[in-house]
Amino acid sequence: MTGRLYVRDNALPDTLAINVATPLVTSPNLAPRQGVSTIRWEQGKSRLNTLFWGLTPPWLEVLDHAPHCARAETLDARPMFRDAFQSRRCLIPVNGFYVWKIKPRGKQPYLITHVQRTPLFLAGIWCRYHTTLTEFADSMALITVPANLWLSPLTDRLPALIAPSDMEQWLHPETDVAKAKQQLTPAPLELLGAFPVSKHVNNPAYQSPACAHPVGPMLQWASS
């Protein structure tokens, strides 16, 4: 499961028609239980707001139990995921995300990015919790899918990616659920690359740009 994001100030391209309601949250090492910039469909347009990373339905009693990821294969099995997936889908713009490869002497963090280092849009779901009659808090969780064959040696699951051309269809609440679910597939082999980074990223309080600096070559699919 992905538990850290890499978000630079260019994660939201100017070419996209997105209304920015709150400034983009940037971080070289963004962890759950914090605010994350999220694109939703509001009043007939795509809008960027800051949501709490960790799905928090009204009945949740312990905040630490708020899931930050939901498996695409079981979205229909749990009511807290099913209801959100039907009409409250969202996207999280990022420059990359971190995974940890299990090794004999611990875990090695890797940063996964687009091979061209262009922004990625991660699929998510969101919910609203009314704290009073007039106030509310919105939260979200990423949707994960099995890792593709190229990246599976690093991790078993990765965030689902939505292509920019499919953004509106994904976000629109009237999109057929079956059609939305068809977009939740492992990333194409040639789309993503991964390179090892410093273990300083293990500490969510470490916010240096050095989090994303390679300490080894990029692993990239090369077709034969």
Secondary structure, DSSP 4 states (H G I P E B T S, - for coil): ---EEEE-TTSS-TTS--EESSPPP-EEEE-SSSEEEEEEEETTEEEEEEEEES---TT---GGG--SEEEGGGTTTSHHHHHHHHH-EEEEEESEEEEEEEETTEEEEEEEEETT---EEEEEEEEEEESSSS-EEEEEEEEEEEPPTTTTTT-SEEE-B--GGGHHHHH-TTS-HHHHHTT--PPPTTTEEEEEB-GGGGSTT---GGGG-BSSPPEE----
